[in-house]
């Protein structure tokens, strides 16, 4: 969700990628549904699960704070958004998470624009 929302809001100013510490089989259909319901963003097949190692190096790493130990990585910056992992939840849980991500991404896009 974070990658789709970030690219929707700021894809013209930076490249945004999302990855995890463990690989999933697929993007959760509820994640796709939530971002479409709320923001009209279509998460097509380009949005796929990736491991952090596939996305490095990066300028900024944003961790979601889902009680997952992140590997040591090299970046110019790091921030933790302390979000709740919606995995296993209902569409309402995914939509709440997507709204939280959206608000954080707005701030991140503003930071990138100011650089």
C-alpha positions as a Python dict, from the first residue, in 0.01 Angstrom:
ca = {
    (1, 'X'): (0, 0, 0),
    (2, 'X'): (278, 241, 89),
    (3, 'X'): (450, 209, -248),
    (4, 'X'): (128, 264, -442),
    (5, 'X'): (20, 561, -231),
    (6, 'X'): (366, 721, -237),
    (7, 'X'): (401, 684, -611),
    (8, 'X'): (51, 827, -656),
    (9, 'X'): (129, 1134, -443),
    (10, 'X'): (494, 1192, -528),
    (11, 'X'): (604, 966, -811),
    (12, 'X'): (693, 1273, -1015),
    (13, 'X'): (960, 1381, -763),
    (14, 'X'): (1112, 1053, -641),
    (15, 'X'): (1107, 676, -678),
    (16, 'X'): (925, 503, -396),
    (17, 'X'): (958, 130, -330),
    (18, 'X'): (812, -96, -68),
    (19, 'X'): (968, -413, 63),
    (20, 'X'): (960, -645, 358),
    (21, 'X'): (1183, -862, 570),
    (22, 'X'): (998, -1174, 454),
    (23, 'X'): (863, -1242, 107),
    (24, 'X'): (490, -1287, 64),
    (25, 'X'): (333, -1492, -213),
    (26, 'X'): (132, -1195, -338),
    (27, 'X'): (5, -854, -245),
    (28, 'X'): (-294, -903, -18),
    (29, 'X'): (-614, -851, -219),
    (30, 'X'): (-754, -645, 68),
    (31, 'X'): (-459, -404, 35),
    (32, 'X'): (-541, -360, -334),
    (33, 'X'): (-908, -312, -251),
    (34, 'X'): (-840, -60, 27),
    (35, 'X'): (-623, 175, -180),
    (36, 'X'): (-868, 156, -467),
    (37, 'X'): (-1173, 220, -245),
    (38, 'X'): (-1014, 515, -69),
    (39, 'X'): (-796, 678, -333),
    (40, 'X'): (-886, 525, -669),
    (41, 'X'): (-534, 383, -701),
    (42, 'X'): (-512, 65, -905),
    (43, 'X'): (-238, -164, -777),
    (44, 'X'): (-166, -362, -1092),
    (45, 'X'): (78, -651, -1128),
    (46, 'X'): (374, -410, -1109),
    (47, 'X'): (308, -402, -736),
    (48, 'X'): (455, -725, -605),
    (49, 'X'): (612, -837, -280),
    (50, 'X'): (986, -762, -260),
    (51, 'X'): (1257, -820, -4),
    (52, 'X'): (1443, -519, 134),
    (53, 'X'): (1764, -643, -26),
    (54, 'X'): (1604, -600, -372),
    (55, 'X'): (1552, -228, -318),
    (56, 'X'): (1892, -122, -184),
    (57, 'X'): (2068, 118, -191),
    (58, 'X'): (1821, 394, -103),
    (59, 'X'): (1830, 748, 32),
    (60, 'X'): (1570, 695, 302),
    (61, 'X'): (1434, 386, 471),
    (62, 'X'): (1092, 413, 630),
    (63, 'X'): (1005, 131, 864),
    (64, 'X'): (646, 64, 951),
    (65, 'X'): (712, -32, 1312),
    (66, 'X'): (520, -357, 1294),
    (67, 'X'): (738, -529, 1557),
    (68, 'X'): (963, -675, 1288),
    (69, 'X'): (1341, -667, 1321),
    (70, 'X'): (1482, -492, 1016),
    (71, 'X'): (1821, -592, 880),
    (72, 'X'): (2110, -350, 898),
    (73, 'X'): (2096, -131, 589),
    (74, 'X'): (2285, 165, 455),
    (75, 'X'): (2088, 478, 377),
    (76, 'X'): (2113, 854, 422),
    (77, 'X'): (1816, 854, 656),
    (78, 'X'): (1570, 639, 845),
    (79, 'X'): (1233, 698, 1010),
    (80, 'X'): (978, 473, 1176),
    (81, 'X'): (607, 537, 1129),
    (82, 'X'): (490, 295, 1403),
    (83, 'X'): (195, 161, 1204),
    (84, 'X'): (-20, -139, 1284),
    (85, 'X'): (19, -433, 1046),
    (86, 'X'): (-323, -500, 887),
    (87, 'X'): (-234, -856, 782),
    (88, 'X'): (-518, -1090, 867),
    (89, 'X'): (-761, -806, 929),
    (90, 'X'): (-1083, -704, 758),
    (91, 'X'): (-1117, -452, 476),
    (92, 'X'): (-1189, -190, 743),
    (93, 'X'): (-855, -266, 910),
    (94, 'X'): (-675, -237, 576),
    (95, 'X'): (-853, 91, 499),
    (96, 'X'): (-755, 232, 839),
    (97, 'X'): (-394, 133, 771),
    (98, 'X'): (-408, 286, 422),
    (99, 'X'): (-536, 614, 570),
    (100, 'X'): (-247, 618, 821),
    (101, 'X'): (2, 549, 543),
    (102, 'X'): (-152, 823, 328),
    (103, 'X'): (-107, 1083, 603),
    (104, 'X'): (255, 982, 661),
    (105, 'X'): (329, 983, 289),
    (106, 'X'): (192, 1338, 256),
    (107, 'X'): (453, 1451, 508),
    (108, 'X'): (727, 1252, 339),
    (109, 'X'): (646, 1398, -3),
    (110, 'X'): (659, 1748, 148),
    (111, 'X'): (1004, 1670, 294),
    (112, 'X'): (1132, 1550, -42),
    (113, 'X'): (994, 1858, -220),
    (114, 'X'): (1176, 2086, 26),
    (115, 'X'): (1516, 1931, -48),
}
